[in-house]
């Protein structure tokens, strides 16, 4: 029905760093908006437009039409807490898809312990991962402690004039652009050329 890949984020202003939580969120948001537009549901189900990292379920909203329901298939991936796959899930959910889930695997969730402390969910910590704050902090730390390693590790960011201060704005702008136009644009392929191969006969 719909497909999205993190490499597509380049056209939305994220030229590199496509394998982190924030990029996974953007990719999930992209596939959700693309899917809903395909079925003409994008105006009825806009999802959660203000990113706060908190729990959200589109099916809780009242409306004449029922939301498009999907089931998450993680395949052979390890379902550890904070894995970027949950970023893709959260992006798709915030994008307006109905995907049954709990917040137990999201960053910011603290399970109950043996001391009697109840489960807690820190939505602000989740929002920071969605907006790339963890990446910003890591860039700042590495730039200060080991500039040589920073230049090697973040060479693509440097080549695209993206420093730590621009990371959060980059992802926020990408989310806005995805909502404006989630359409898939196929790459232009080079014309196929054929070459004649000689045959040898014995």
DAPE-V45234 format. One record per backbone hydrogen bond with DSSP energy under -0.5 kcal/mol. NH is the residue of the N-H (numbers start at 0). CO is the residue of the C=O. E is the energy in kcal/mol with one decimal. If there is no record, write none. Layout:
nh->NH co->CO e->E
nh->NH co->CO e->E
//
This chain:
nh->7 co->4 e->-2.0
nh->8 co->5 e->-1.7
nh->9 co->6 e->-1.1
nh->10 co->7 e->-1.2
nh->11 co->8 e->-1.1
nh->12 co->9 e->-1.5
nh->13 co->8 e->-2.4
nh->14 co->12 e->-0.6
nh->19 co->16 e->-0.6
nh->23 co->19 e->-2.2
nh->24 co->20 e->-2.3
nh->25 co->21 e->-1.9
nh->26 co->22 e->-2.3
nh->27 co->23 e->-2.4
nh->28 co->24 e->-2.6
nh->29 co->25 e->-2.3
nh->30 co->26 e->-2.3
nh->31 co->27 e->-1.9
nh->32 co->28 e->-2.5
nh->33 co->29 e->-2.3
nh->34 co->30 e->-2.3
nh->35 co->31 e->-2.6
nh->36 co->32 e->-1.9
nh->37 co->33 e->-1.9
nh->38 co->34 e->-1.4
nh->39 co->36 e->-1.1
nh->40 co->35 e->-3.4
nh->41 co->35 e->-0.9
nh->44 co->40 e->-2.4
nh->45 co->43 e->-0.6
nh->47 co->93 e->-2.0
nh->48 co->46 e->-0.8
nh->50 co->48 e->-0.7
nh->51 co->49 e->-0.6
nh->59 co->56 e->-1.7
nh->60 co->57 e->-1.5
nh->68 co->66 e->-0.5
nh->69 co->97 e->-2.7
nh->73 co->71 e->-0.6
nh->76 co->73 e->-1.8
nh->79 co->77 e->-1.7
nh->81 co->104 e->-3.1
nh->82 co->79 e->-1.6
nh->85 co->82 e->-1.7
nh->86 co->82 e->-0.6
nh->86 co->83 e->-0.6
nh->87 co->83 e->-1.7
nh->88 co->84 e->-2.0
nh->89 co->85 e->-2.7
nh->90 co->86 e->-2.4
nh->91 co->87 e->-2.2
nh->92 co->88 e->-2.5
nh->93 co->89 e->-2.9
nh->94 co->90 e->-1.4
nh->95 co->92 e->-1.6
nh->96 co->91 e->-2.1
nh->97 co->67 e->-2.8
nh->98 co->96 e->-0.9
nh->99 co->69 e->-0.6
nh->105 co->102 e->-1.1
nh->108 co->105 e->-1.6
nh->109 co->119 e->-3.4
nh->110 co->108 e->-0.5
nh->112 co->116 e->-1.1
nh->115 co->112 e->-1.5
nh->119 co->109 e->-2.5
nh->121 co->107 e->-2.8
nh->122 co->120 e->-1.0
nh->125 co->121 e->-1.5
nh->126 co->122 e->-2.5
nh->127 co->123 e->-2.0
nh->128 co->124 e->-1.3
nh->129 co->125 e->-2.1
nh->130 co->126 e->-2.3
nh->131 co->128 e->-0.7
nh->132 co->127 e->-2.9
nh->133 co->127 e->-0.6
nh->135 co->131 e->-2.0
nh->136 co->132 e->-2.5
nh->137 co->133 e->-2.0
nh->138 co->134 e->-2.5
nh->139 co->135 e->-2.4
nh->140 co->136 e->-2.5
nh->141 co->137 e->-2.6
nh->142 co->138 e->-2.5
nh->143 co->139 e->-1.6
nh->144 co->140 e->-2.5
nh->145 co->141 e->-2.8
nh->149 co->145 e->-2.4
nh->150 co->146 e->-2.4
nh->151 co->147 e->-1.6
nh->152 co->148 e->-3.2
nh->153 co->149 e->-2.7
nh->154 co->151 e->-0.8
nh->157 co->153 e->-2.5
nh->158 co->154 e->-2.5
nh->159 co->155 e->-1.3
nh->160 co->157 e->-1.8
nh->161 co->156 e->-2.9
nh->162 co->160 e->-0.6
nh->165 co->162 e->-1.4
nh->166 co->162 e->-0.7
nh->166 co->163 e->-0.8
nh->169 co->165 e->-2.2
nh->170 co->166 e->-1.9
nh->171 co->167 e->-2.2
nh->172 co->168 e->-2.7
nh->173 co->169 e->-1.9
nh->174 co->170 e->-2.1
nh->175 co->171 e->-1.7
nh->176 co->172 e->-2.3
nh->177 co->173 e->-2.3
nh->178 co->174 e->-1.7
nh->179 co->175 e->-1.6
nh->180 co->176 e->-2.3
nh->185 co->183 e->-0.6
nh->188 co->186 e->-0.5
nh->197 co->195 e->-0.5
//
